Amino acid sequence: MAKILVVDDEADLEVLIKQKFRKKIREKEYEFLFAKNGKVALEKLVEATDVDIVLSDINMPEMDGLTLLSKLNELNPLLKSVIVSAYGDMANIRTAMNRGAFDFITKPIDFEDLTVTMEKTLKHSQQLKETLKAIKENNILRMYVDENVLNFMGGKEYESTIMANENIEATVMYIDVCGFTAISETTPADVVVNMLNTYFDVMVKEIIAQKGYVDKFIGDAIMAVFRGEYHLDRAIDAALAIRQQIGILSESIGIADYRPKVSIGIKSGEMISGNIGSASLRRLDYTVIGDTVNTASRLQDAAQPNQILISENCYENVKEAFQCKKIGSIAVKNKAQPLIVYEVLE
């Protein structure tokens, strides 16, 4: 749901906006907040840090819209604003744009134009947030993004958000290309890299299709993480698709007598999400750690070629959605008790 702050001293505008956007408000697509001037707007923005865009008049008591624009850049550099004013002369437009306004609409309001402008501004705001999220989740990119670039993109408070450490509920999946280490010892380097990159590309596409992300590449293996609703189900869907797609890869990409297969381990549960590495080297991987992550790795170690293994508690959560077979107990490194595992069949 998009949250929009409307700043205008005309009381009628609040009623009008609630009427014009009643359907989107009812369907929880939009939530509107209202402030009678720039001073009140800033107070509301301190309380509601998740506001997506600001619609502001220019001529208001206590603090006008142009002054508010300057304050917004200090408070939240990512927050986009649209000026909605009867003062549509070029001088005001230029001043507004120079102070960071994303767009400008004149009164009386054409609500069709306002709707299009709001959607455009919201889309731009979302793209900025997704860019920051990509930096947060992309380990390779983080190696090359230093403090100054992060400040340029969003300010100190956004760097703090990106660098935040937290406990999360998620699913970790380890995927290993079986038998590839032995091949790499006897095959030219160019062939090995080309083959492995082809396999990885197939895997990554299926991971992304299920809204997961690659945490890291580990030799000839991938560690992927799935967050959000139904994260375990989506991880298993990705695993099944990866197994199928790898199984039908053409032999023409490398060695004729080698047919790629994967072994996969999946574990769902609580883990720590944060930046691990060396600040001195500027090598900080945004990753997940904990028992859940370690167990997923052990499950992958135990899996045979083309086998997908999950723990017993994962099985209990997905047994109605996926066909599974009980494998039994296996000894797991650093675990006092054996782990009961299940194989996902389809």
N, C-alpha and C positions, 0 to 999 in steps of 0.2 A: 504493500500500500504506500502510495506517495504522500508525503506530508508537505503541505504548502502553507507558508505564512503570508497573509495578506495585510499590508500596512497602509492604512488609509483612515483619515479622520471623518469620512462620510459614513455615518451609521447605515444608510440605505444600501451601501455597497455590500455589506455583510449579508443582508437579507437577499439581495439580488443574486449573489454568488451561490448561496445555499439553495436557491430556487433553480438556477440554471444548471447546477451540477448535482442535483438531488439524486439522480440515478447512480452516478459514480460514487457519491457519498454512501448511498444505501448499499451498494455492492462492494463497499470497502476498497474501492480503487483509489479514491482520494480522501484525505483528511485535511480539513482547513483549520488553521489557527488565525486569529485576528488581533491586530494591534492598532491603536489609534494614532501612533506616531513612532518615529524612529527610536526614541528612548525606551518606550514600552516594548518595541520589537526586539531590541537587544536583550532586555530582561527575559523575554520569552525564549530567545535563542539559547541563553545560558541554561534554562530549565529543559528545553526540548532540543537536545543535541542531534536528533535524527531528522531535522527539517531538511527537505531536499532542495526546494527553491523558495525564493521570496518574490512576491509581487508588491511593488511599492509605488505610492504616489510621490510627487515631488514636494508640493506645497502643504506642509503640516506644521502644527505648533510644536514647540519644545525642541524637536529635532526633525529637520526636513529630510526628504528622500536622498538628496545628493550627499548630505553629510553621512547618512546611514550607509550609503555605498562604501564610503571610505572606511567606516568602522567594520563593515562586514569582512573586508579583506584582512583586517587584523584578527578578527574573531575566528573566521573559518574561511581559508583561501579557496576551498573547494565548493563553497555554497554559491550557487548561481542565482542571479537576480534579474527580474524583468521590471522595467519602469512602466507604470500605467498612469498617465497624466494628461491633463488638458493642455499642459504647457509643451506643445509639440514643436517648438521652434528649433532651428538647427543648433543654436547655442546650447540649449538644454540637452539635446540629444548627444552632442559631442562631449559635453561635460560628463554625462551619465556613462557613455561608453569609455571615456578615459579613466573613469573611476571603477570600471569593472563590470558594468551592466552587460548582460548577455543579449538583451533585446529591448525594444522600446515600442509601446503601444499607446495610442492617443485616445482620449475620451471625447465623446461618448464611446463606451466600449462596444466593439463588435465581438460578440462572444464566440462566434465561429473562428475569428482570427485569434482570439485569446486562447481558445482550446488548442489550436494548432501550435501556437507559440509555446504553451505550457508543455505539450507533448514533446516538442523539439528540445526544450530546455531540460526536461526530465531525462530524456534519452542521453543528452550530453552529460548530465550529472552522473547517470548510471555508468556510462562508459569510463568516466574518471575513476569511479569507485572500483570498477572491474579491473582497471589498469593497476591500481594500488594492490588489489587482491592478488593479481597475477604476479606482481613483484614479491609479495609475501609468500606465495606458494611455489614460485619457480626457483629452485635451488641454484641453477646455473646462472640465471640472471642476477640473483642477489650477490654473487661473487663480484660483479662488475658495477654494482650500484652503490655509490658511497654516500656519505652523510649529506653532502652538498646537493646531490641530485634529489635525494628524498625531500630535503627542505624545499627545493625549488618546486617539486610536484605537489607538496601538501602541507608543509610547515612542520614544526617540531612535534605538535600534538599528534599528527598523523604518522610520523615516524614511530612515536611511542605506541600507537595502536598497532602498527605493523610488527613491532618488536615484542608485542605482548606475549607472555607465556600463560597458558591456561590448561585446565583439565577438560578434556572433551570425551564424548561418546562417539566412537567411529569404528570403522572396519578397516583392517590392514590385510593386504593380499601380497604374497610373495610369488613370483613366477620365475621359474628357472628353465632355460633351454637345455634339455637333457643331452648329454654326450657331447656338448659343444667344446668343452675344454680339451678333450682328446683330439678333436679335429683341428683345433687352433694350433696344436703343436706340430702338425705335419702339413699344414696348408699355407700357401702364400698369404702374407698379411693383408693385401688388398682384397683377396677373396673372402677372408675371414671377416673383415670389417664390413664389406658389402652385404654378406649374408646376415650378420648380426643386426645391422641397421635395418634391413628389410624385415626381419622378425620383430624387432622392436617397434617399427612403424605400424605393423599390423596390431600389435598388442596395445599400443598407445591409443590408436583410433577407437578400439573397443572400450578402453578405460574411460576415455573422454565421452563416448556415446552414453555411458552410464553415469556421467557427471562425477567421475572420480578424477584424481590427479596423480601424476607420477611424483612420488616423493624423491626417489633416486634410482639411478642405474648402478647396479653392483656387479661389475664384470659382465657375465652373460645372464644376469637376472634383473628383474624389476621389482621394486617395492612401490605399491600403489596404496592410496588412502581414499576412503569414501566417507563423506560426512553428510549430515542432513537426514531427511526422512527416508526410511527404508534403505539405509546405507548397506546393511548386510545383504538384502535381496539384490540390490544393484551390483554389489561386488560379485555375487555368485553368477548373476546374468553375464557380467563381463568375463568371468572365468570360463563359462561355458562357450561363449562366443569366441574367445581367444583360442581355446582348444580346437574348436571347429575350424577356424580360419588358418591356424598354423598347420593343421592336418592336411589342408588342401593346397598349401603353397607349392608352386612349381619347383621341380628339381633344377630347372635351368639357371637358377640364380647362383649356383656354386658347385657342389659336389654331387655327381649323379646318383651315387648309392647312399646318400644321406637324406633321410626323411626326418624333418624336425618334429620333436614332440616336447611337450611342456609338463612340468610337475608344479602343482599349485597348492599353497597352504593359505587358509583364510581364518582369521580370528577377529571377533567383534568384542568390544568392551571399552572400559575407560583407559585413557592414556594421557600423557602430558604432551602438549603441543608447544614448541618453542624454538628458539634459535640456539643451536649447538655448534660450537667450533671455537676458533681463535679470533678474538677481536684484533689482536696485534697483526695477524695476517690478512685481516678483512675477509676471512673465510668463515662465514656463519651460514650453516644450512638450516633453513626453516623446516623442521622435521618433527616426527612423533617418536616418543620413547616410552618404555614401560613393559610390564609383563605381557600385556596383550600383543605388543609388537614382537617381542621375543618368541612368544608361543606360535605366532603365525609363521615365523622363520623356521621353527622346529618342525611344524607341520609340513612345510614345503620340503625340508630335508627328508622327512619320512615318506613323502609321496613318491609313487612309482611314475614312470613315464605315462603321460596322458591321464594322470589321477589328480582329482581335486579333493583335498582333505579339509574337514572342518571339525571343530571341537564339539563335545556333546551339548553344551549350552547353546551353541549356534544352531545345531540340529533341531533342538526343541523349538527354536524361534522360527524355523523355516520348513519344518517337516510337512506342513500342509501345502506348501508352494513348490517344493522340489522333491524329486525322487532320490532317496539316499539309501545307502547300505551301510550297516554297522561293520566296522573293521575290527574293533576290539580295543584292547589297551596297548599303549606303546610307552616305552620309557623315554622320558624327555629330559634333556640336560638341564640341570639346576632345578628340577622338580622332585620333591620328595615322593610324591605319589605318581603312578602311571596315569597317562591321559587317555581317556576314552575318545576315539575318533570315528568319524563317519565319512564315507566317500559320497560325493555328489555325483549322481549318474546322469540326470537330465532334469 
